[in-house]
């Protein structure tokens, strides 16, 4: 009610999600996702993750306070 959704919103939501085709999803991805500007954030043990992630591109590491390492 707060967001003005219809009473059956959650009843029909799963069917609407499952109705999305792979082709429609791919079309949206091609329109909005730019692989040349893609960034991935990974949280964990940098010493273990960095060698694995470097296979995919440049890895920049930061401390928990956000300072570059």
Helices and strands as residue ranges (DSSP letters): H 9-18, H 22-32, G 35-37, H 46-53
